[in-house]
Amino acid sequence: MTGLFERDGALLVPTDHARGPWRRDTLHGGAVAALLAGAIDVPGRTPVRVTVDLLAAVPAKPLTLHVTEPAGGRRVARQSITLLDGDTPVASAQCVAVRRSTLDLPDGVADRTSPFDGIPAPDLARPRQYVRDAIGWDCFDGTAIAVRNLRSDALGDRTYGMWISLLVPVVAGEPTPPIAQVAAAADYGSTATGNLLSFDRWSFMNTELSLHLSREPVGPWVGVVSSGMIQPVGCGLAMAALYDRSGPLGRSAQALVVEERARVVG
C-alpha cells in the first residue's frame, strides 16, 4: 500500500497523500508530525511529550531524517528528530519519555470518562473524498485520513468531537507506530478554531504541535475533542483532548498563524 512517504535509500519521498491544503508544493502538518513521531525510538520508555516544530514550509520533495540516540537518566530520556531538505532543517521533534513500569494503583485513581464511551465507532474505512473538490488536488485531508464527527451531549459550546483514523502507512511497506497515528490525528485539533472562520477567505496554518500523553495509545482510531480561540493580532490557539478505545489518552495544543487568504504570499 502506498504510504505518506516512500523510502528511497536514505531519502523519504512524499506521495500525494502527504500534500497539504494550502499549497500543492508543500506537505500537510499532519503528515510531517506523523513522520517525526513515527521515528521516535526509546525502548522501555513511554513517550509522554512530543513537540513538533514546523521550521519552514516543508517542501513536497525528497527529504531525510536525522534521529539522535536517546539520552537521559534512569527515569527520563529525551530524543530529537530533525527533518531536512538537503542540509536545511524544515521540521523537528523533541520527545520526552518516561521509564515504563507496572503500578498497583488504588481503585478509581485511573478512572476517567470519555465522550466516546458507549457510542459505536463509525465507518472509518474511507477518506472524505469531497475534500479534493474543495481544495483542488489530492492531499492528506482527502486521501490519507478518515474523519467523522462525534455527536454527543457531552460536547460543550464551540467544541468539536471527531473520530480519526490514518488510512495509509506513514512509510510505505513499514508498520505505523501508534504514536504516529496520534500525531496525525492531533493535527486536527485546529478544527474548532478553523470552524470559526470561512475556509474560502481565511487560512489558519499550524506553526507547531505539542502532545502530552499519559500512556501508549491503542486501537485503530483516535478521538479528538477540540476547542480554540482566535485573536485579531493574527494568532490562534487550538487545544484538544485525545482519546482512544481505552479512554482518555492525553492533550494537544497548536499555535496558529491566522491570515486572510488574499494576503498569503506564495
C-alpha positions in Angstrom: 0.0 0.0 0.0 1.2 3.5 -0.8 2.2 5.5 2.2 2.6 9.1 3.0 6.2 8.6 2.1 8.2 6.1 0.2 11.8 5.1 1.2 14.5 5.5 -1.4 17.7 4.7 0.3 18.3 7.4 2.9 15.6 9.6 1.3 11.9 9.8 2.2 9.9 10.7 -0.9 6.5 12.3 -0.2 3.5 11.0 -2.1 0.3 12.9 -3.0 -1.1 11.5 0.3 1.3 13.9 2.2 0.4 17.1 0.4 -1.1 20.0 2.3 -4.3 22.1 1.6 -2.7 25.5 1.4 -0.1 24.9 -1.3 0.3 21.9 -3.6 4.1 22.0 -3.4 4.2 21.7 0.5 3.3 19.0 2.9 0.5 18.7 5.4 1.4 19.3 9.0 -0.3 16.0 10.0 1.9 14.1 7.6 5.0 15.7 8.9 4.0 15.2 12.5 3.3 11.5 11.8 6.7 11.0 10.2 8.6 12.6 13.0 6.6 10.9 15.8 6.9 7.6 14.0 10.7 7.9 14.1 10.7 8.0 18.0 12.6 5.0 19.3 13.1 5.0 23.1 13.0 1.3 24.2 11.4 0.6 27.5 10.0 4.1 27.8 6.7 5.7 27.3 6.7 8.9 25.2 4.9 11.4 27.3 5.6 14.6 25.5 6.3 15.2 21.8 6.7 18.7 20.5 6.8 19.2 16.7 8.1 22.5 15.3 7.5 23.4 11.7 10.6 25.4 10.9 9.6 26.3 7.3 7.1 25.3 4.7 8.0 21.6 4.2 8.5 21.0 0.5 7.0 18.1 -1.4 10.4 16.7 -2.4 12.8 14.0 -1.1 13.7 14.6 2.5 16.0 13.0 5.1 15.6 12.3 8.8 18.3 12.7 11.4 17.5 10.8 14.7 19.6 11.2 17.8 20.3 8.4 20.3 18.1 8.6 23.4 19.9 10.4 26.3 19.0 10.8 29.9 18.8 9.1 33.3 17.1 6.1 34.7 13.6 7.6 34.8 13.5 10.1 31.9 15.1 10.1 28.5 15.0 12.6 25.6 15.4 12.2 21.8 15.5 14.6 18.9 14.4 14.1 15.3 15.1 16.5 12.5 13.6 16.6 9.0 15.9 18.0 6.4 15.6 19.4 2.9 19.2 18.8 1.8 21.2 20.4 4.7 18.4 22.7 5.8 16.2 21.7 8.8 12.5 22.2 7.9 10.8 20.5 10.9 11.9 18.9 14.2 10.5 16.9 17.1 11.6 16.7 20.7 10.5 13.7 22.7 10.4 13.2 26.5 10.0 9.6 27.5 9.4 8.1 31.0 10.6 4.7 32.2 7.8 2.1 31.8 6.7 0.3 34.9 3.7 -1.5 36.3 1.9 0.1 39.2 -0.8 -1.3 41.5 -2.9 1.9 41.8 -5.7 2.3 44.3 -9.2 1.7 42.9 -10.6 4.6 40.9 -7.4 6.6 40.6 -7.1 6.0 36.8 -10.8 6.1 36.1 -11.8 8.8 33.6 -14.9 9.3 31.4 -14.8 9.7 27.7 -17.4 11.3 25.4 -16.8 8.3 23.0 -17.9 5.8 25.6 -20.9 3.8 24.6 -21.0 5.2 21.1 -20.2 2.7 18.3 -17.3 3.7 16.1 -18.5 4.8 12.6 -17.1 3.5 9.3 -13.6 4.8 9.2 -12.5 2.9 6.1 -12.8 5.8 3.6 -11.5 9.4 3.5 -13.6 12.5 2.9 -13.4 12.4 -0.9 -15.3 15.7 -1.3 -12.2 17.4 0.1 -10.3 17.1 -3.2 -13.0 19.2 -4.9 -12.8 21.8 -2.2 -9.0 22.1 -2.3 -8.3 21.2 -6.0 -5.7 18.4 -5.7 -5.1 15.1 -3.9 -3.8 15.7 -0.4 -3.6 14.3 3.1 -7.1 15.6 4.0 -8.8 14.0 1.0 -7.0 10.6 0.6 -4.9 9.6 3.7 -7.2 10.1 6.7 -10.7 9.4 7.7 -12.6 11.9 9.8 -16.1 11.5 11.2 -17.9 13.8 13.5 -18.8 12.8 17.1 -22.4 13.6 18.1 -22.6 13.7 21.9 -24.4 15.7 24.5 -21.1 15.7 26.4 -19.6 18.3 24.0 -19.7 21.9 25.0 -20.4 25.0 23.0 -17.9 25.5 20.1 -16.3 22.2 20.9 -16.0 19.6 18.2 -15.5 15.9 18.6 -14.1 13.7 15.8 -13.2 10.1 15.2 -10.0 10.0 13.2 -8.1 7.1 11.6 -4.9 7.2 9.4 -5.7 5.1 6.3 -2.2 4.7 4.9 1.2 3.8 6.3 3.5 6.6 7.2 6.2 5.0 5.2 5.1 2.5 2.5 5.8 -1.1 3.4 6.5 -0.3 7.1 4.3 -0.6 10.2 2.9 2.6 11.5 3.7 3.2 15.2 0.6 4.1 17.2 2.1 7.4 18.3 2.4 8.4 14.6 -1.4 7.9 14.2 -2.0 10.0 17.3 0.3 12.8 15.9 -1.6 12.8 12.6 -5.0 12.9 14.4 -3.9 15.6 16.8 -3.2 17.9 13.9 -7.0 18.1 13.5 -7.2 19.8 16.9 -7.3 23.0 14.9 -10.8 22.1 13.6 -12.6 24.1 16.3 -10.5 27.2 15.5 -10.9 26.7 11.8 -14.7 26.4 12.1 -14.8 29.9 13.4 -13.6 31.2 10.0 -14.5 30.7 6.4 -12.1 28.3 4.6 -12.6 30.3 1.4 -11.4 33.6 3.0 -9.0 32.6 5.7 -6.0 30.4 6.4 -5.0 29.1 9.8 -1.7 27.4 9.4 -0.1 25.4 12.2 3.4 26.5 13.4 3.8 23.6 15.9 2.1 20.7 17.6 2.6 19.8 21.2 1.4 16.4 22.5 1.2 15.3 26.1 0.3 11.6 26.5 -0.4 9.6 29.7 0.3 6.1 28.2 0.9 4.3 24.9 -2.1 4.7 22.5 -4.1 1.6 21.5 -6.7 0.8 18.8 -7.5 1.7 15.2 -8.8 5.2 15.9 -8.1 8.4 17.8 -10.8 10.5 19.3 -10.2 14.3 19.2 -12.3 16.8 21.1 -11.1 20.3 20.1 -11.7 23.9 21.1 -9.8 27.0 20.3 -9.6 30.8 20.1 -8.6 33.4 17.6 -7.3 36.9 18.2 -7.3 40.0 15.9 -3.5 40.1 16.1 -3.1 37.2 13.6 -2.7 34.4 16.1 -4.8 31.5 17.1 -4.7 28.7 19.6 -6.1 25.2 19.2 -6.5 22.8 22.1 -7.7 19.2 22.1 -8.4 16.3 24.5 -7.3 13.0 23.0 -8.9 9.6 23.4 -8.7 6.1 22.1 -10.8 2.9 22.6 -9.3 2.5 26.1 -10.5 6.0 27.2 -8.7 9.3 27.9 -5.2 9.4 26.4 -3.8 13.0 26.6 -3.9 16.5 25.4 -2.6 18.5 22.4 -2.1 22.2 21.5 -1.2 24.1 18.4 -0.2 27.7 17.8 -1.6 29.0 14.5 -0.9 31.8 12.1 -4.2 33.3 11.0 -4.3 35.3 7.7 -6.7 36.4 5.1 -6.1 34.3 2.0 -5.7 37.4 -0.2 -2.7 38.3 2.0 -1.0 34.9 1.9 2.2 35.0 -0.3 3.2 32.1 -2.4 
